[in-house]
Amino acid sequence: MNNLSDTFTLRNGYQIPCVGFGTWQTPDGETAVNAIKTAISCGYCHIDGAAVYANEKSVGQGIAESGVKREKLFITSKVWNADRGYEKTKAAFKKTCDDLGVDYLDLYLIHWPASESRFKDWEQINLDTWRAMTELYKEGKIRAIGVSNFMPHHLKALMQTEVKPMVNQIEFHPGQMQKETVTFCKENGILVEAWSPLGTGKMLTNETLVQIAKHYQKSVAQLCIRWCLQNEVLPLPKSITPSRIQENTEVFDFVITKEDMDIINGMSYCGGSGLEPDQIKF
Ligand code: A2P
C-alpha cells in the first residue's frame, strides 16, 4: 500500500480503499460536513458511516459539497440493531441512502450480531437480516456486504449462505487484536476492518507505543494506523480536527520492523471500548 487510494480486494473482486475515514462520534451538522470535506480534500476516498451515528445527512452533505464524484468514493453504512430482520433492513437501507443522498452503497454491514444472551432465535434473526442484504446486493444496490462485531460463532450460519460476508468490522487496536476472530476471517476470505484503531484515542499516551513511534519520528496515531495495515487489517481512524485528519493520511512513508510489530502484537489489554458483542444491552 502506497497511498490512500490503494486497495484491498474483497472476495467478490470489488476493490476497497485501504484506509477509511471514521465518522462514529462525529457530531451531526457543520462539524460532520466539514470533517468529510476536509477528509476528501486530504485524499480519503473511503468513508465509513452508520445509521446509528445519527449524522448521515451531514455526511451526505459533505460528500455533495466536496466536488468529488460519488463513483470516486467508497461509502459504507450499517444497519442498526433496531432494524434487524428482512423487512426492516430493507427500509433501513432505503433511509440511509436517502439521508446520504446516494443511490447505491459500496458496502453495507450488519452493525452488531443478534446474540444468544438476548434472543432465543438469534441465529435466524441474523439470517433474515442477511437475506435482505443479499437481495440488495444481487440487485446491484450494494456492491459488497458484510458484518460488524461478529465473532466466529456468529459468522458460522452466514458462512453457509449463497453470498458469504466479505467484511467484518471489529474493534482492533494494540492490546485488543481479537486474534481468534481475525484468524477465522482470514481463513474464510473475510477482510477485517478496524474500528477505533487508536482505541478511541486511548492508545495515544501508551508508553510502549510512544517510545516506538518516536523511533520512526511518527505520532502514535500514525503508528497505530500503519500497524493495522501491516497486519492486513483496514484501519478506520476518526477525527474532526483538520491537522489530525491530514496527519492520519501520512502512513505510507515508513515501515514498522518485524521486531516492533512483534512487540505491539504482543501487548496486553491497555484500554478500549469494553463492548462485548454477546453482552451488549442495545
Ligand atoms: P478528534 O476527532 O477530536 O480529532 P478512534 O479512531 O480510535 O476512534 O480515535 C478517535 C479519537 O482519537 C478522537 O477523539 C480523535 O479526536 C482522536 N484522534 C484522531 N486522530 C488523532 C491524532 N492524529 N492525534 C491525536 N488524536 C487523534
Residues whose N, C-alpha, C, O or C-beta is under 5 A from the ligand:
A	BS01	A2P	S196 P197 L198 G199 T200 G201 A221 L236 P237 K238 S239 I240 T241 R244 E247
